[in-house]
């Protein structure tokens, strides 16, 4: 598992006024009550995840992303040569390899 540097959509309660949709904050409302903000944030996270994955694939030959967990984990499931983990961790947007 490779953890990316963003909060998952489940942590989004509402979008702050004037934000780009990438600033989750709590207001006590349910996700359902904030469906529009959740949808916007999910779209933002999907694009961000694709961008980080592209950087990682460029930095680490042999990286094989098998599944993205944008909504529940904030990262991807992948295989990677063991000797490339250090390079992967240098990739902008990658915060952990588990």
C-alpha positions in Angstrom: 0.0 0.0 0.0 1.2 3.5 -0.9 -0.3 6.3 1.1 -0.8 9.6 -0.7 -0.8 13.1 0.8 -4.5 13.9 1.0 -7.5 13.3 3.2 -10.1 10.8 1.9 -13.6 11.9 0.9 -15.0 10.3 4.0 -13.3 12.9 6.1 -15.0 15.7 4.2 -18.0 17.3 5.9 -18.3 20.5 3.9 -16.2 22.7 1.6 -15.1 25.9 3.1 -16.4 29.0 1.4 -14.1 30.0 -1.4 -11.9 26.9 -1.2 -10.8 24.9 -4.2 -12.5 21.8 -2.8 -9.3 20.5 -1.3 -9.8 21.8 2.3 -12.0 19.4 4.3 -13.4 20.7 7.5 -16.0 19.5 10.0 -19.3 21.3 10.5 -21.3 18.5 12.1 -23.3 17.7 9.0 -23.5 14.2 7.5 -21.8 13.3 4.2 -25.3 12.9 2.7 -26.2 16.5 3.7 -23.0 17.7 2.0 -23.4 15.6 -1.2 -22.4 18.5 -3.5 -19.2 19.2 -1.6 -18.4 15.5 -1.3 -18.9 15.0 -5.1 -16.6 18.0 -5.8 -13.9 16.8 -3.4 -14.1 13.3 -4.7 -13.4 14.6 -8.2 -10.5 16.7 -7.0 -9.0 13.7 -5.1 -9.4 11.4 -8.1 -7.4 13.9 -10.3 -4.8 14.4 -7.5 -4.4 10.6 -7.1 -3.8 10.2 -10.9 -1.2 13.0 -10.8 0.7 11.4 -7.9 0.5 8.0 -9.5 2.0 9.4 -12.7 4.9 11.0 -10.8 5.5 7.7 -8.9 5.5 5.7 -12.1 8.0 8.1 -13.7 10.2 8.0 -10.6 10.1 4.2 -10.1 10.5 1.9 -13.0 8.7 -1.3 -12.3 5.9 0.3 -10.2 2.7 -1.5 -10.9 -0.4 0.2 -9.5 -3.2 -2.4 -9.2 -6.0 -0.5 -7.4 -6.7 3.0 -6.2 -8.4 3.6 -2.8 -9.3 7.3 -3.2 -12.4 7.1 -1.0 -11.3 4.9 1.9 -7.5 5.0 2.3 -6.1 7.8 0.2 -3.6 5.9 -1.8 -3.0 2.8 -4.0 -2.3 -0.9 -3.9 0.8 -1.6 -5.9 3.8 -3.8 -6.4 7.3 -2.2 -6.5 10.9 -3.5 -6.6 12.1 -3.5 -3.0 15.2 -1.6 -3.8 13.0 1.3 -5.2 11.1 2.1 -2.0 13.4 5.0 -1.1 13.0 6.6 -4.5 9.2 6.2 -4.2 9.2 8.0 -0.9 11.0 10.9 -2.5 8.0 11.4 -4.9 6.0 14.5 -4.3 2.6 13.4 -2.9 3.8 10.0 -1.5 3.9 9.9 2.3 4.2 6.3 3.3 4.8 2.8 2.0 3.1 0.1 4.1 
